[in-house]
Amino acid sequence: MTDISDDQVDELLRQAELRLKSDAASAVTAAKAEVDGVKLDASIVVQQQPSKNNSELSVRVPLQPQTGHKVQPKATAGSKWFDLPKTELTPEFKRDWQLLRMRSILDPKHQKKTLRASAPEYSHVGEIIAGPTEFYSARLTRKERKATILEEVMNSQDKTKFATKYAGIQKQKQSGKKTFYKKLIAQRRKRN
């Protein structure tokens, strides 16, 4: 099948429209026509059916998409949501969102509702500022304050918990390999 470009199609449609407007007998004069390198065989003639208005025949032109009228996403969530801004997906925000999604791993005793995989469309990241009445009760010292949520969580977590969990997983993984075989041979030797 011959590939025809958009320009060639437009030219063919324009010529067809001209033929429809002119007399049907004068339209089929040449046996073959050529438009931009594409040969057309005019030996196959389609008989034009009589219609009421021969002079008003035309080819419909498909609607062209409007390139200038793109729907722009809203910058805020709206006045009902206090004009919450669109989420800026920075690497720091992605890391913090991933940490919030995996919070059940950090503290398995506290079951929390799982968050969706993708970040919310509209959100705002802020900083909690302690009030003057919480100076002694809920205040973090300068040493305890960290730059990101990840640093804060890792500082407060028991570091040995992850080490023992990792060691347990490694022991379980290695149990089916050479170590398992050696233990099996040692048990057989004890029986004999």
N, CA and C atoms as an extended XYZ file, in Angstrom:
576
Properties=species:S:1:pos:R:3:atomname:S:1:resname:S:1:resid:I:1 pbc="F F F"
N         0.847       -1.188        0.000 N   MET     1
C         0.000        0.000        0.000 CA  MET     1
C         0.883        1.239        0.000 C   MET     1
N         0.528        2.194       -0.771 N   THR     2
C         1.309        3.418       -0.898 CA  THR     2
C         1.010        4.354        0.263 C   THR     2
N         2.060        4.866        0.877 N   ASP     3
C         1.885        5.846        1.955 CA  ASP     3
C         1.659        7.216        1.341 C   ASP     3
N         0.629        7.870        1.766 N   ILE     4
C         0.286        9.195        1.250 CA  ILE     4
C         0.383       10.188        2.398 C   ILE     4
N         1.065       11.286        2.154 N   SER     5
C         1.229       12.293        3.199 CA  SER     5
C        -0.045       13.132        3.320 C   SER     5
N        -0.099       13.917        4.373 N   ASP     6
C        -1.256       14.785        4.603 CA  ASP     6
C        -1.424       15.817        3.489 C   ASP     6
N        -0.323       16.331        2.998 N   ASP     7
C        -0.404       17.313        1.905 CA  ASP     7
C        -1.003       16.683        0.652 C   ASP     7
N        -0.607       15.431        0.370 N   GLN     8
C        -1.136       14.757       -0.804 CA  GLN     8
C        -2.635       14.489       -0.644 C   GLN     8
N        -3.055       14.104        0.547 N   VAL     9
C        -4.480       13.873        0.805 CA  VAL     9
C        -5.267       15.163        0.615 C   VAL     9
N        -4.741       16.269        1.141 N   ASP    10
C        -5.410       17.557        0.966 CA  ASP    10
C        -5.542       17.918       -0.511 C   ASP    10
N        -4.479       17.669       -1.269 N   GLU    11
C        -4.498       17.978       -2.700 CA  GLU    11
C        -5.520       17.106       -3.420 C   GLU    11
N        -5.567       15.817       -3.071 N   LEU    12
C        -6.536       14.919       -3.690 CA  LEU    12
C        -7.972       15.336       -3.356 C   LEU    12
N        -8.204       15.719       -2.113 N   LEU    13
C        -9.538       16.159       -1.719 CA  LEU    13
C        -9.942       17.443       -2.444 C   LEU    13
N        -8.987       18.344       -2.606 N   ARG    14
C        -9.270       19.594       -3.316 CA  ARG    14
C        -9.612       19.319       -4.771 C   ARG    14
N        -8.865       18.415       -5.387 N   GLN    15
C        -9.146       18.068       -6.785 CA  GLN    15
C       -10.505       17.381       -6.916 C   GLN    15
N       -10.834       16.523       -5.934 N   ALA    16
C       -12.136       15.841       -5.972 CA  ALA    16
C       -13.266       16.840       -5.843 C   ALA    16
N       -13.073       17.828       -4.996 N   GLU    17
C       -14.100       18.863       -4.837 CA  GLU    17
C       -14.285       19.654       -6.121 C   GLU    17
N       -13.154       19.961       -6.786 N   LEU    18
C       -13.252       20.681       -8.059 CA  LEU    18
C       -13.969       19.851       -9.106 C   LEU    18
N       -13.685       18.541       -9.138 N   ARG    19
C       -14.353       17.675      -10.114 CA  ARG    19
C       -15.853       17.595       -9.841 C   ARG    19
N       -16.229       17.570       -8.566 N   LEU    20
C       -17.646       17.497       -8.231 CA  LEU    20
C       -18.384       18.775       -8.625 C   LEU    20
N       -17.706       19.885       -8.502 N   LYS    21
C       -18.334       21.147       -8.873 CA  LYS    21
C       -18.466       21.283      -10.384 C   LYS    21
N       -17.511       20.760      -11.117 N   SER    22
C       -17.566       20.885      -12.584 CA  SER    22
C       -18.447       19.778      -13.162 C   SER    22
N       -18.577       19.775      -14.427 N   ASP    23
C       -19.416       18.797      -15.113 CA  ASP    23
C       -18.818       17.409      -14.936 C   ASP    23
N       -19.656       16.385      -14.752 N   ALA    24
C       -19.190       15.019      -14.500 CA  ALA    24
C       -18.478       14.454      -15.715 C   ALA    24
N       -18.883       14.831      -16.926 N   ALA    25
C       -18.271       14.283      -18.135 CA  ALA    25
C       -16.873       14.839      -18.344 C   ALA    25
N       -16.665       16.088      -18.007 N   SER    26
C       -15.345       16.686      -18.215 CA  SER    26
C       -14.352       16.279      -17.135 C   SER    26
N       -14.840       15.689      -16.045 N   ALA    27
C       -13.951       15.306      -14.959 CA  ALA    27
C       -13.139       14.072      -15.298 C   ALA    27
N       -13.701       13.170      -16.117 N   VAL    28
C       -13.004       11.927      -16.441 CA  VAL    28
C       -12.473       12.051      -17.862 C   VAL    28
N       -11.477       12.861      -18.103 N   THR    29
C       -10.914       13.024      -19.436 CA  THR    29
C        -9.590       12.285      -19.555 C   THR    29
N        -8.828       12.290      -18.510 N   ALA    30
C        -7.526       11.648      -18.591 CA  ALA    30
C        -7.640       10.228      -18.049 C   ALA    30
N        -6.869        9.323      -18.618 N   ALA    31
C        -6.905        7.935      -18.148 CA  ALA    31
C        -6.157        7.795      -16.828 C   ALA    31
N        -5.106        8.532      -16.679 N   LYS    32
C        -4.327        8.458      -15.454 CA  LYS    32
C        -3.943        9.864      -15.027 C   LYS    32
N        -3.883       10.065      -13.713 N   ALA    33
C        -3.456       11.357      -13.180 CA  ALA    33
C        -2.362       11.100      -12.151 C   ALA    33
N        -1.545       12.109      -11.938 N   GLU    34
C        -0.461       11.950      -10.971 CA  GLU    34
C        -0.433       13.197      -10.097 C   GLU    34
N        -0.426       12.952       -8.759 N   VAL    35
C        -0.394       14.048       -7.801 CA  VAL    35
C         0.782       13.808       -6.870 C   VAL    35
N         1.769       14.644       -6.913 N   ASP    36
C         2.955       14.574       -6.062 CA  ASP    36
C         3.564       13.172       -6.035 C   ASP    36
N         3.704       12.538       -7.165 N   GLY    37
C         4.353       11.235       -7.219 CA  GLY    37
C         3.409       10.064       -7.010 C   GLY    37
N         2.151       10.279       -6.676 N   VAL    38
C         1.183        9.198       -6.478 CA  VAL    38
C         0.337        9.098       -7.739 C   VAL    38
N         0.374        7.916       -8.363 N   LYS    39
C        -0.369        7.738       -9.606 CA  LYS    39
C        -1.783        7.287       -9.283 C   LYS    39
N        -2.738        7.912       -9.943 N   LEU    40
C        -4.149        7.589       -9.757 CA  LEU    40
C        -4.672        6.971      -11.045 C   LEU    40
N        -5.430        5.910      -10.921 N   ASP    41
C        -6.006        5.253      -12.082 CA  ASP    41
C        -7.436        5.740      -12.241 C   ASP    41
N        -7.692        6.461      -13.299 N   ALA    42
C        -9.021        7.025      -13.527 CA  ALA    42
C        -9.856        6.140      -14.441 C   ALA    42
N        -9.363        4.933      -14.793 N   SER    43
C       -10.132        4.045      -15.653 CA  SER    43
C       -11.363        3.500      -14.921 C   SER    43
N       -11.285        3.420      -13.612 N   ILE    44
C       -12.430        2.991      -12.830 CA  ILE    44
C       -13.243        4.235      -12.522 C   ILE    44
N       -14.412        4.302      -13.103 N   VAL    45
C       -15.245        5.483      -12.961 CA  VAL    45
C       -16.458        5.132      -12.130 C   VAL    45
N       -16.724        5.935      -11.154 N   VAL    46
C       -17.913        5.759      -10.342 CA  VAL    46
C       -18.973        6.679      -10.907 C   VAL    46
N       -20.109        6.114      -11.234 N   GLN    47
C       -21.188        6.920      -11.805 CA  GLN    47
C       -21.792        7.805      -10.728 C   GLN    47
N       -21.944        9.051      -11.069 N   GLN    48
C       -22.514       10.003      -10.128 CA  GLN    48
C       -24.024        9.866      -10.150 C   GLN    48
N       -24.608        9.719       -8.952 N   GLN    49
C       -26.042        9.560       -8.871 CA  GLN    49
C       -26.698       10.933       -8.958 C   GLN    49
N       -27.839       10.988       -9.607 N   PRO    50
C       -28.497       12.296       -9.725 CA  PRO    50
C       -29.002       12.768       -8.368 C   PRO    50
N       -28.765       14.009       -8.103 N   SER    51
C       -29.219       14.581       -6.840 CA  SER    51
C       -29.992       15.852       -7.129 C   SER    51
N       -30.596       16.378       -6.120 N   LYS    52
C       -31.416       17.582       -6.295 CA  LYS    52
C       -30.566       18.798       -6.600 C   LYS    52
N       -29.467       18.961       -5.866 N   ASN    53
C       -28.635       20.146       -6.045 CA  ASN    53
C       -27.231       19.713       -6.441 C   ASN    53
N       -26.961       19.568       -7.723 N   ASN    54
C       -25.631       19.184       -8.181 CA  ASN    54
C       -24.606       20.276       -7.918 C   ASN    54
N       -25.036       21.505       -7.930 N   SER    55
C       -24.088       22.605       -7.800 CA  SER    55
C       -23.587       22.789       -6.369 C   SER    55
N       -24.270       22.187       -5.392 N   GLU    56
C       -23.874       22.392       -4.001 CA  GLU    56
C       -23.092       21.231       -3.409 C   GLU    56
N       -22.506       20.373       -4.256 N   LEU    57
C       -21.727       19.248       -3.744 CA  LEU    57
C       -20.377       19.737       -3.224 C   LEU    57
N       -19.977       19.205       -2.112 N   SER    58
C       -18.669       19.574       -1.579 CA  SER    58
C       -18.155       18.444       -0.685 C   SER    58
N       -16.906       18.491       -0.406 N   VAL    59
C       -16.266       17.503        0.473 CA  VAL    59
C       -16.207       18.084        1.871 C   VAL    59
N       -16.605       17.269        2.848 N   ARG    60
C       -16.549       17.757        4.223 CA  ARG    60
C       -15.104       17.799        4.704 C   ARG    60
N       -14.760       18.857        5.341 N   VAL    61
C       -13.418       19.012        5.897 CA  VAL    61
C       -13.492       18.666        7.388 C   VAL    61
N       -12.632       17.719        7.858 N   PRO    62
C       -12.674       17.384        9.287 CA  PRO    62
C       -12.222       18.561       10.143 C   PRO    62
N       -12.773       18.631       11.334 N   LEU    63
C       -12.416       19.720       12.237 CA  LEU    63
C       -10.982       19.572       12.705 C   LEU    63
N       -10.263       20.648       12.656 N   GLN    64
C        -8.878       20.648       13.117 CA  GLN    64
C        -8.850       20.902       14.625 C   GLN    64
N        -8.009       20.168       15.362 N   PRO    65
C        -7.934       20.428       16.807 CA  PRO    65
C        -7.354       21.813       17.067 C   PRO    65
N        -7.909       22.467       18.046 N   GLN    66
C        -7.441       23.804       18.381 CA  GLN    66
C        -6.226       23.696       19.283 C   GLN    66
N        -5.102       24.177       18.786 N   THR    67
C        -3.863       24.039       19.541 CA  THR    67
C        -3.734       25.106       20.625 C   THR    67
N        -4.379       26.221       20.469 N   GLY    68
C        -4.226       27.316       21.422 CA  GLY    68
C        -5.078       27.162       22.673 C   GLY    68
N        -6.097       26.309       22.635 N   HIS    69
C        -7.030       26.185       23.750 CA  HIS    69
C        -6.793       24.897       24.520 C   HIS    69
N        -5.705       24.822       25.249 N   LYS    70
C        -5.436       23.651       26.082 CA  LYS    70
C        -5.985       23.906       27.475 C   LYS    70
N        -6.502       22.853       28.067 N   VAL    71
C        -7.042       22.974       29.411 CA  VAL    71
C        -5.874       22.976       30.395 C   VAL    71
N        -5.749       24.058       31.108 N   GLN    72
C        -4.647       24.182       32.057 CA  GLN    72
C        -5.089       23.634       33.410 C   GLN    72
N        -4.204       22.855       34.065 N   PRO    73
C        -4.575       22.344       35.389 CA  PRO    73
C        -4.680       23.485       36.390 C   PRO    73
N        -5.575       23.307       37.354 N   LYS    74
C        -5.782       24.349       38.347 CA  LYS    74
C        -4.553       24.466       39.244 C   LYS    74
N        -4.223       25.673       39.627 N   ALA    75
C        -3.065       25.907       40.475 CA  ALA    75
C        -3.381       25.628       41.943 C   ALA    75
N        -4.658       25.722       42.320 N   THR    76
C        -5.054       25.470       43.705 CA  THR    76
C        -6.238       24.524       43.730 C   THR    76
N        -6.539       23.998       44.918 N   ALA    77
C        -7.657       23.069       45.076 CA  ALA    77
C        -8.999       23.793       45.143 C   ALA    77
N        -9.001       25.081       45.261 N   GLY    78
C       -10.241       25.849       45.296 CA  GLY    78
C       -10.479       26.477       46.652 C   GLY    78
N       -11.437       27.376       46.683 N   SER    79
C       -11.700       28.121       47.918 CA  SER    79
C       -12.289       27.231       49.003 C   SER    79
N       -12.994       26.167       48.629 N   LYS    80
C       -13.540       25.257       49.633 CA  LYS    80
C       -12.444       24.478       50.357 C   LYS    80
N       -11.291       24.362       49.732 N   TRP    81
C       -10.139       23.690       50.347 CA  TRP    81
C        -9.074       24.711       50.745 C   TRP    81
N        -9.473       25.914       51.004 N   PHE    82
C        -8.597       26.990       51.475 CA  PHE    82
C        -7.440       27.263       50.515 C   PHE    82
N        -7.702       27.128       49.220 N   ASP    83
C        -6.708       27.380       48.163 CA  ASP    83
C        -5.409       26.616       48.395 C   ASP    83
N        -5.550       25.323       48.677 N   LEU    84
C        -4.395       24.445       48.878 CA  LEU    84
C        -3.607       24.379       47.577 C   LEU    84
N        -2.294       24.651       47.595 N   PRO    85
C        -1.534       24.711       46.339 CA  PRO    85
C        -1.272       23.326       45.757 C   PRO    85
N        -0.918       23.310       44.478 N   LYS    86
C        -0.573       22.068       43.792 CA  LYS    86
C         0.739       21.537       44.365 C   LYS    86
N         0.844       20.229       44.488 N   THR    87
C         2.020       19.594       45.091 CA  THR    87
C         3.234       19.745       44.198 C   THR    87
N         4.331       20.203       44.774 N   GLU    88
C         5.602       20.271       44.059 CA  GLU    88
C         6.359       18.995       44.385 C   GLU    88
N         6.595       18.154       43.372 N   LEU    89
C         7.241       16.866       43.599 CA  LEU    89
C         8.764       17.010       43.575 C   LEU    89
N         9.308       17.508       44.662 N   THR    90
C        10.755       17.609       44.802 CA  THR    90
C        11.287       16.270       45.309 C   THR    90
N        12.581       16.010       45.159 N   PRO    91
C        13.139       14.754       45.680 CA  PRO    91
C        12.947       14.604       47.198 C   PRO    91
N        13.015       15.710       47.924 N   GLU    92
C        12.822       15.649       49.380 CA  GLU    92
C        11.381       15.246       49.705 C   GLU    92
N        10.425       15.828       48.958 N   PHE    93
C         9.021       15.491       49.189 CA  PHE    93
C         8.754       14.028       48.858 C   PHE    93
N         9.327       13.520       47.767 N   LYS    94
C         9.137       12.121       47.391 CA  LYS    94
C         9.681       11.190       48.472 C   LYS    94
N        10.850       11.526       49.021 N   ARG    95
C        11.457       10.710       50.081 CA  ARG    95
C        10.587       10.728       51.335 C   ARG    95
N        10.097       11.901       51.710 N   ASP    96
C         9.235       12.003       52.888 CA  ASP    96
C         7.919       11.262       52.668 C   ASP    96
N         7.357       11.338       51.470 N   TRP    97
C         6.107       10.633       51.183 CA  TRP    97
C         6.318        9.118       51.262 C   TRP    97
N         7.463        8.651       50.758 N   GLN    98
C         7.769        7.225       50.828 CA  GLN    98
C         7.914        6.777       52.278 C   GLN    98
N         8.521        7.604       53.095 N   LEU    99
C         8.674        7.282       54.519 CA  LEU    99
C         7.316        7.232       55.209 C   LEU    99
N         6.438        8.163       54.894 N   LEU   100
C         5.097        8.146       55.483 CA  LEU   100
C         4.306        6.910       55.052 C   LEU   100
N         4.503        6.479       53.822 N   ARG   101
C         3.812        5.276       53.355 CA  ARG   101
C         4.318        4.028       54.064 C   ARG   101
N         5.592        3.999       54.435 N   MET   102
C         6.172        2.811       55.074 CA  MET   102
C         6.250        2.942       56.587 C   MET   102
N         5.426        3.774       57.183 N   ARG   103
C         5.512        4.000       58.626 CA  ARG   103
C         5.102        2.772       59.422 C   ARG   103
N         4.338        1.862       58.836 N   SER   104
C         3.970        0.646       59.558 CA  SER   104
C         5.179       -0.264       59.755 C   SER   104
N         6.179       -0.167       58.913 N   ILE   105
C         7.400       -0.956       59.074 CA  ILE   105
C         8.224       -0.411       60.236 C   ILE   105
N         8.254        0.911       60.365 N   LEU   106
C         9.032        1.508       61.441 CA  LEU   106
C         8.457        1.195       62.819 C   LEU   106
N         7.129        1.174       62.926 N   ASP   107
C         6.488        0.887       64.204 CA  ASP   107
C         5.344       -0.099       63.967 C   ASP   107
N         5.633       -1.414       63.935 N   PRO   108
C         4.593       -2.378       63.583 CA  PRO   108
C         3.502       -2.536       64.638 C   PRO   108
N         3.732       -2.053       65.863 N   LYS   109
C         2.730       -2.197       66.913 CA  LYS   109
C         1.591       -1.188       66.757 C   LYS   109
N         1.836       -0.111       66.063 N   HIS   110
C         0.790        0.882       65.829 CA  HIS   110
C         0.312        0.744       64.390 C   HIS   110
N        -0.881        0.221       64.223 N   GLN   111
C        -1.441        0.034       62.882 CA  GLN   111
C        -2.048        1.359       62.415 C   GLN   111
N        -1.609        1.791       61.243 N   LYS   112
C        -2.121        3.031       60.678 CA  LYS   112
C        -2.654        2.752       59.284 C   LYS   112
N        -3.571        3.568       58.854 N   LYS   113
C        -4.157        3.423       57.523 CA  LYS   113
C        -3.069        3.637       56.483 C   LYS   113
N        -3.018        2.738       55.506 N   THR   114
C        -1.999        2.863       54.470 CA  THR   114
C        -2.349        4.015       53.538 C   THR   114
N        -1.326        4.710       53.099 N   LEU   115
C        -1.507        5.842       52.193 CA  LEU   115
C        -1.409        5.355       50.753 C   LEU   115
N        -1.990        6.106       49.844 N   ARG   116
C        -1.933        5.726       48.437 CA  ARG   116
C        -0.502        5.822       47.916 C   ARG   116
N        -0.240        5.125       46.834 N   ALA   117
C         1.114        5.070       46.289 CA  ALA   117
C         1.569        6.413       45.727 C   ALA   117
N         0.656        7.106       45.047 N   SER   118
C         1.046        8.378       44.451 CA  SER   118
C         0.793        9.517       45.439 C   SER   118
N         1.590       10.530       45.316 N   ALA   119
C         1.433       11.699       46.188 CA  ALA   119
C         0.124       12.415       45.863 C   ALA   119
N        -0.457       13.127       46.821 N   PRO   120
C        -1.703       13.830       46.537 CA  PRO   120
C        -1.496       14.939       45.516 C   PRO   120
N        -2.554       15.237       44.774 N   GLU   121
C        -2.449       16.267       43.738 CA  GLU   121
C        -2.251       17.652       44.338 C   GLU   121
N        -2.937       17.918       45.437 N   TYR   122
C        -2.820       19.208       46.109 CA  TYR   122
C        -2.396       18.966       47.553 C   TYR   122
N        -1.281       19.549       47.952 N   SER   123
C        -0.822       19.419       49.337 CA  SER   123
C         0.143       20.555       49.643 C   SER   123
N         0.444       20.676       50.921 N   HIS   124
C         1.359       21.723       51.358 CA  HIS   124
C         2.204       21.168       52.490 C   HIS   124
N         3.493       21.394       52.431 N   VAL   125
C         4.403       20.926       53.477 CA  VAL   125
C         4.742       22.120       54.356 C   VAL   125
N         4.591       21.935       55.637 N   GLY   126
C         4.859       23.029       56.562 CA  GLY   126
C         5.788       22.601       57.684 C   GLY   126
N         5.969       23.487       58.623 N   GLU   127
C         6.833       23.240       59.770 CA  GLU   127
C         6.012       23.489       61.029 C   GLU   127
N         6.127       22.573       61.984 N   ILE   128
C         5.394       22.723       63.238 CA  ILE   128
C         6.213       23.629       64.153 C   ILE   128
N         5.574       24.667       64.615 N   ILE   129
C         6.233       25.607       65.525 CA  ILE   129
C         5.592       25.446       66.893 C   ILE   129
N         6.398       25.130       67.871 N   ALA   130
C         5.885       24.927       69.231 CA  ALA   130
C         5.476       26.259       69.841 C   ALA   130
N         4.383       26.219       70.585 N   GLY   131
C         3.891       27.424       71.235 CA  GLY   131
C         4.679       27.728       72.504 C   GLY   131
N         4.493       28.915       73.064 N   PRO   132
C         5.247       29.295       74.265 CA  PRO   132
C         4.843       28.485       75.505 C   PRO   132
N         3.657       27.893       75.500 N   THR   133
C         3.229       27.113       76.660 CA  THR   133
C         3.852       25.721       76.678 C   THR   133
N         4.423       25.292       75.566 N   GLU   134
C         5.005       23.954       75.475 CA  GLU   134
C         6.519       23.982       75.635 C   GLU   134
N         7.048       24.970       76.277 N   PHE   135
C         8.492       25.128       76.348 CA  PHE   135
C         9.154       23.944       77.056 C   PHE   135
N         8.553       23.448       78.139 N   TYR   136
C         9.170       22.357       78.881 CA  TYR   136
C         8.547       20.998       78.571 C   TYR   136
N         7.306       20.963       78.101 N   SER   137
C         6.628       19.678       77.947 CA  SER   137
C         6.854       19.013       76.577 C   SER   137
N         6.714       19.719       75.498 N   ALA   138
C         6.747       19.099       74.173 CA  ALA   138
C         7.771       19.749       73.253 C   ALA   138
N         8.789       20.317       73.813 N   ARG   139
C         9.768       21.042       73.006 CA  ARG   139
C        10.946       20.130       72.657 C   ARG   139
N        11.449       20.246       71.429 N   LEU   140
C        12.649       19.529       71.015 CA  LEU   140
C        13.852       20.448       71.204 C   LEU   140
N        14.920       19.897       71.734 N   THR   141
C        16.142       20.691       71.864 CA  THR   141
C        16.795       20.837       70.488 C   THR   141
N        17.800       21.677       70.411 N   ARG   142
C        18.469       21.894       69.123 CA  ARG   142
C        19.135       20.624       68.625 C   ARG   142
N        19.692       19.822       69.541 N   LYS   143
C        20.334       18.572       69.128 CA  LYS   143
C        19.322       17.567       68.597 C   LYS   143
N        18.123       17.606       69.115 N   GLU   144
C        17.096       16.669       68.670 CA  GLU   144
C        16.438       17.087       67.361 C   GLU   144
N        16.514       18.346       67.007 N   ARG   145
C        15.908       18.818       65.765 CA  ARG   145
C        16.762       18.375       64.577 C   ARG   145
N        16.076       17.889       63.552 N   LYS   146
C        16.771       17.441       62.347 CA  LYS   146
C        16.203       18.183       61.137 C   LYS   146
N        16.922       18.093       60.024 N   ALA   147
C        16.525       18.832       58.816 CA  ALA   147
C        15.344       18.174       58.098 C   ALA   147
N        15.282       16.840       58.083 N   THR   148
C        14.216       16.148       57.359 CA  THR   148
C        13.497       15.171       58.284 C   THR   148
N        12.363       14.704       57.811 N   ILE   149
C        11.591       13.718       58.576 CA  ILE   149
C        12.379       12.421       58.693 C   ILE   149
N        13.080       12.038       57.643 N   LEU   150
C        13.851       10.793       57.649 CA  LEU   150
C        14.916       10.808       58.739 C   LEU   150
N        15.653       11.904       58.837 N   GLU   151
C        16.682       12.010       59.880 CA  GLU   151
C        16.066       11.938       61.274 C   GLU   151
N        14.933       12.573       61.442 N   GLU   152
C        14.260       12.580       62.742 CA  GLU   152
C        13.804       11.184       63.146 C   GLU   152
N        13.229       10.464       62.194 N   VAL   153
C        12.743        9.112       62.482 CA  VAL   153
C        13.905        8.161       62.746 C   VAL   153
N        14.942        8.259       61.946 N   MET   154
C        16.086        7.367       62.129 CA  MET   154
C        16.794        7.641       63.454 C   MET   154
N        16.779        8.867       63.913 N   ASN   155
C        17.403        9.208       65.196 CA  ASN   155
C        16.599        8.624       66.358 C   ASN   155
N        15.277        8.595       66.224 N   SER   156
C        14.438        8.128       67.316 CA  SER   156
C        14.267        6.606       67.336 C   SER   156
N        14.586        5.920       66.229 N   GLN   157
C        14.394        4.471       66.157 CA  GLN   157
C        15.525        3.723       66.856 C   GLN   157
N        15.194        2.507       67.307 N   ASP   158
C        16.184        1.618       67.905 CA  ASP   158
C        17.009        1.013       66.778 C   ASP   158
N        18.285        1.319       66.755 N   LYS   159
C        19.144        0.877       65.654 CA  LYS   159
C        19.412       -0.614       65.697 C   LYS   159
N        19.386       -1.228       66.872 N   THR   160
C        19.652       -2.662       66.959 CA  THR   160
C        18.481       -3.481       66.415 C   THR   160
N        17.298       -2.902       66.416 N   LYS   161
C        16.116       -3.611       65.925 CA  LYS   161
C        16.288       -3.984       64.454 C   LYS   161
N        16.759       -3.041       63.656 N   PHE   162
C        16.948       -3.311       62.240 CA  PHE   162
C        18.102       -4.281       62.011 C   PHE   162
N        19.155       -4.182       62.829 N   ALA   163
C        20.307       -5.081       62.682 CA  ALA   163
C        19.901       -6.522       62.990 C   ALA   163
N        19.130       -6.733       64.071 N   THR   164
C        18.705       -8.095       64.402 CA  THR   164
C        17.718       -8.627       63.366 C   THR   164
N        16.846       -7.796       62.857 N   LYS   165
C        15.902       -8.224       61.822 CA  LYS   165
C        16.655       -8.632       60.561 C   LYS   165
N        17.666       -7.848       60.177 N   TYR   166
C        18.468       -8.163       59.004 CA  TYR   166
C        19.221       -9.473       59.210 C   TYR   166
N        19.794       -9.670       60.400 N   ALA   167
C        20.533      -10.903       60.690 CA  ALA   167
C        19.611      -12.115       60.641 C   ALA   167
N        18.392      -11.978       61.144 N   GLY   168
C        17.431      -13.073       61.096 CA  GLY   168
C        17.055      -13.451       59.674 C   GLY   168
N        16.873      -12.448       58.831 N   ILE   169
C        16.528      -12.706       57.426 CA  ILE   169
C        17.683      -13.396       56.719 C   ILE   169
N        18.912      -12.940       56.982 N   GLN   170
C        20.086      -13.558       56.352 CA  GLN   170
C        20.262      -15.003       56.797 C   GLN   170
N        20.014      -15.268       58.080 N   LYS   171
C        20.141      -16.625       58.600 CA  LYS   171
C        19.120      -17.547       57.935 C   LYS   171
N        17.915      -17.053       57.768 N   GLN   172
C        16.865      -17.839       57.126 CA  GLN   172
C        17.199      -18.088       55.655 C   GLN   172
N        17.778      -17.096       54.978 N   LYS   173
C        18.140      -17.264       53.577 CA  LYS   173
C        19.258      -18.284       53.405 C   LYS   173
N        20.219      -18.285       54.317 N   GLN   174
C        21.374      -19.174       54.191 CA  GLN   174
C        21.082      -20.581       54.675 C   GLN   174
N        19.945      -20.795       55.307 N   SER   175
C        19.663      -22.101       55.891 CA  SER   175
C        19.481      -23.188       54.833 C   SER   175
N        19.149      -22.863       53.636 N   GLY   176
C        18.918      -23.865       52.607 CA  GLY   176
C        20.132      -24.142       51.752 C   GLY   176
N        21.241      -23.558       52.055 N   LYS   177
C        22.424      -23.711       51.204 CA  LYS   177
C        23.436      -24.634       51.868 C   LYS   177
N        24.668      -24.278       51.800 N   LYS   178
C        25.772      -25.096       52.299 CA  LYS   178
C        25.667      -25.299       53.812 C   LYS   178
N        25.219      -24.277       54.509 N   THR   179
C        25.112      -24.361       55.979 CA  THR   179
C        24.111      -25.450       56.363 C   THR   179
N        22.998      -25.522       55.661 N   PHE   180
C        21.983      -26.537       55.948 CA  PHE   180
C        22.562      -27.933       55.726 C   PHE   180
N        23.300      -28.110       54.652 N   TYR   181
C        23.889      -29.415       54.338 CA  TYR   181
C        24.908      -29.823       55.392 C   TYR   181
N        25.714      -28.878       55.831 N   LYS   182
C        26.715      -29.180       56.868 CA  LYS   182
C        26.047      -29.592       58.171 C   LYS   182
N        24.963      -28.926       58.549 N   LYS   183
C        24.230      -29.283       59.766 CA  LYS   183
C        23.633      -30.677       59.648 C   LYS   183
N        23.136      -31.012       58.473 N   LEU   184
C        22.551      -32.326       58.245 CA  LEU   184
C        23.608      -33.420       58.381 C   LEU   184
N        24.777      -33.233       57.827 N   ILE   185
C        25.876      -34.195       57.924 CA  ILE   185
C        26.321      -34.333       59.374 C   ILE   185
N        26.402      -33.214       60.108 N   ALA   186
C        26.811      -33.254       61.517 CA  ALA   186
C        25.804      -34.052       62.342 C   ALA   186
N        24.512      -33.898       62.064 N   GLN   187
C        23.490      -34.660       62.802 CA  GLN   187
C        23.587      -36.139       62.498 C   GLN   187
N        23.886      -36.515       61.259 N   ARG   188
C        24.042      -37.927       60.892 CA  ARG   188
C        25.249      -38.529       61.609 C   ARG   188
N        26.305      -37.771       61.726 N   ARG   189
C        27.525      -38.278       62.389 CA  ARG   189
C        27.265      -38.509       63.879 C   ARG   189
N        26.463      -37.650       64.489 N   LYS   190
C        26.145      -37.803       65.919 CA  LYS   190
C        25.364      -39.082       66.162 C   LYS   190
N        24.485      -39.460       65.245 N   ARG   191
C        23.677      -40.679       65.410 CA  ARG   191
C        24.542      -41.928       65.308 C   ARG   191
N        25.557      -41.908       64.486 N   ASN   192
C        26.395      -43.105       64.275 CA  ASN   192
C        27.466      -43.187       65.280 C   ASN   192
